[in-house]
Structures are given as structure tokens and as C-alpha cells.
Amino acid sequence: MNFHSLSTPYSPTHPPTLFHYLFHKEYNVETNPNNLMINNAQLWEKTLFELEGELSRANFSTWFKNTAILKQDDGVVIVGVPNEFVKDWLQNKFHKTILRSLRNLSENIRGIEYAVCKIEEPKIEKKSVDQIKTAQGAELPLNDLYINKEDGLNPRYTFNDFIIGAFNELAYAASQAILKKVGTNVYNPLFIYGNTGLGKTHLIQAIGNQVKSHYPNKRVFYTTSEKFSVDYINSVGQGAKAMAVFKNKYRVYDLLIMDDIQFLSNKEKTQEELFHIFNELYHNNKQIIFSSDKHPNYIPALEARLKSRFSAGMIVDIQEPEYESRLAILRAKAETQKFFPPEEIIEYLASSVNGNIRELEGLLNGIICQSELKNRNLTLNEIKPFIKNSAKPKKLLSVKEIVKVVCDFYSIEESFVYEKTRRKEILKPRQIAMFILREDFNISYPTIGQKLGGRDHTTVMHSCEKVKIDIKNDLSLMQEVDQIRAMF
């Protein structure tokens, strides 16, 4: 392999291959040397410039005409598209390509959402690569000003606008316990996990900002696991002195917050450094907080000793918000954007969409956009087809698939669950499977009984009630059920 070719710069005539992307991502070969955030119009213009060099003229003009960035929120770019057909095509065919191009321009971008919204076709001025690189440092928008360069925190993330509901109340309670005794409480480390878009970053950054406010002498630092990995790789390449600086850098903080820990998967050397840093902080009563999209036990290729350290404190999940929480979130977001639709619109949106907070916000943004275009509030009848076409379809699982997940978790044969045996090691997984089928998938008691070995529906009801009561009194059982739910 000719490693010299790895340094070939990106250009419309030499588009980046997947190998180029992976190399640049792992070894931090910057395509934006100034590393500055740029405003939405500039960011999309430069993204389109890069995409145009990679795609055929027909594909580019067909799928990217009349698109624009509507806003950025918590590292997620909201891209406006002209119709549902384009939205589906970009999500299914070009999503990774678009995300890669955006991240080449701004490392703070973590994801993309698409919203249907009528947009006038942007006028794209042809520029040379040098002109684009020069323009990248020309304007520093408000988004970049929000990030504190010394501690990585965004001061907008506070508990003042953090919506608390049944879906996140345990994580919130743990955060408040930390604030009372930073580093010397039973919640050290605190490990928060849950699917994307549920407010994990908001919560852990709010903790950091509150500690800064209440304890001015404490040193706080927020980073992502990806930035930590890049920092480590750079120090390795610069010699022993740089490595010593890296090791000392993360050991001086009273509160270290690391987001998206799942991205350390398969990075053995980076995990080793984190292990040593963790031990140093922990033994000196320094607080450590992690977040992930899954329970640490289910992060692939994560060292057992790290999993053990994470389990020494508090592991808590954030689930998808229930109806009351979705309602509160939508009201708060609408008020923030000075949008006051009829209450029936908010209620219908909250009852129709079971997705994450970002999905809710994306639909709300689409409704706001359509309302502004029509210069009036939309009616409920106008909202219904928009939500139906825009909301993500619910994941459909069969009873057998759900039972398999539970059995895999408890390492038992699936066939045992369907048999008449009441052995303890089989009874517990069977009851939990019944509970999840009823609570999470709303399957009727008789159907559950029929599918799980022809049992009477009263047996299923008793099992579900037992698990529901036991969860309230047994923290370890509650965590087991949460871990299983995270696997769907």
C-alpha cells in the first residue's frame, strides 16, 4: 500500500473514498484547518460544493435542489427538503455522505435530521478550494460563541430549561445527588445511557455548568470520546513530551464529563489510557460522568476492566418520553420559538409520535415552517397528513423476536420459555418477557398467553403485576429490564 497517497487532499476531481474518510477520522487530518463553525448558509453551500464533486450531475441536481440548513441544535443539523420523496431518498441513500461532508467542515456536528419545508433554490457561487478555505475563517457565527473553549461546555445547557418526566427522572435525581457532593457520593462514576436524541448531552452539560456556578474553584471539563481519542492519537505521534502533557491534562479536573463513550469501541490503546485516567481521578475523589447510546455491557469490544469501573457507580438510562413528557417538551420548544398554535395541535403531535425528542422537534420545526409560509396557524386537518408522512414508522417485532432477546440476555434456550416448567431460572425470564410484551408492545394478555405456551391470561396478568412490583423494590431487576429494553 502506498501510504503517501493517504495525504492526498480532497477536491472535486479527487473525491474522498471511504478509506480516506476513515483515515482522516481516526488520525485527525483536518479539512478545515481553522476549525471554526460557519453559519448555516455558508455551511450548506460548502457541503454542496463538496457533494457536487462526488455525485453525478443528474443525482446532484435531482436530490439537492431546493434544500437548505434550517437550524443547528445540540450538534444536529436540520436540513429542509422540498418533499417526502426527497426526504426518504436522502435518508436512505445519501445520509452518510452528507454527514461526512458536514463533519469535514465542522467537527461539532453529530447528526442530521430532515424536515419537509418549501425552500427557494439557493444560488451557489462557484468557488475555488482556496477561496472556500479562506472564507471558512471569515465569519464566526453565534453557535461557535456558545462553546467555552477552556472547558468544552455550552452555557445554554442548564437545568432551567431541562424538562423532567418519568422517562428521565432517575437520571435527573442522580445528577442532583452529584451536585450536593461532587466526587464523594455513591454515584461516581455516573453512567447515563439511552438512544440518541433523548437529552443525555443536555443533562450532563447542565451538571457541568451547575458545578461551575456553585463551585467556582472546581475545574470542570467536557469532551466527547472521539475528541479524547483524537487527542491521544495526536500525542502519540508527537513524542514522549506530548504524551506526558496528554496524561496530565485529564488528571487535573474535579469533574470530567465524557460524552458518547460507545465510540471507544475497538480502540484498545485509547481505552487503556482512559482506564488509567479513571483510576487516578476516582482514587482522588474526583467526579466522573459518562454517556452512551447503550449500556456499557453491550458496547462492543469494550474492555472488561472499564465495564467493571463503570458499574462501580450508578448506571441509569433515559427512555423515550411518555405522552405527558412529550407534551411538556413540545410546549416548551414552541414557546422558545415564539410559536403558539392551538393546544389541540400540540396534543395531537404528542399523542401521534412516540419517537425521541429530536424527532419531536423536527416535526415541530416542519409545522412552524409550513405555518410561516402560509402566514397563519395550520389546522388540525392540515397537520395530520404532515405528521403521518413525516413520523418514523414504529419498529415492528414479533413475539418470538422479543422472547429471543430476553433469552439471550439470561443465556437460556428459547424453547424453555414455552414449556410448562416453573424452574426459577426459567420462570424469571418468562415473566419479564410477558411484562415487556404487555408494557412496551401493548399485546393483549390472552395473546401473550397463547404465544408463550398456551397459558391462561390470568397467569400472564399475575406475571406482569409481579414484575411491575418487583421492579419498584429491586434496583438490580430494574436495571436488567432497562438493559433488555435497550436491546430492541
Buried (B, 14 or more C-beta within 10 A) or exposed (E): EEEEEEEEEBEEEEBBEEEBBEBBBEEBEEBBEEBBBBBBEBBBBBBBBBBBBBBEEEBBEEBBEBBBBBBBBBBBBBBBBBEEEBBEBBBEEBBEBBBBBBBBBBBBBBBBBBBBBBBEEBEEEEBEBEEBBEBBEEEEBEBBEEBBEEBBBBBBBBBEEBBBBEBBEBBBBBBEBBBEEBBEBEBBBBBBBBBBBBBBBBBBBBBBBBBBEEBEEBBBBBBBBBBBBBBBBBBBEEEEEBBEEBBEEBEEBBBBBBBBBBBBEEBEEBBBBBBEBBEBBBEEEBBBBBBBBBBBBBBEEBBEEBBEBBBEBBBBBBBBBEEEBBBBBBBEBBEEEEBEBEEEBBBBBBEBBBBBBBBBBBBBBBBBBBBEEEEEBBEEEBBEEBBEEBBEEEEEBEBEEBBBBBBEBBEBEBEBBBEEEEEEEBBBBBBBBBBBBBBBBEBEBEBBBBBBBEBEBEBBBBBBEBBEEBBEEEEEBBBBBBBBBBEE
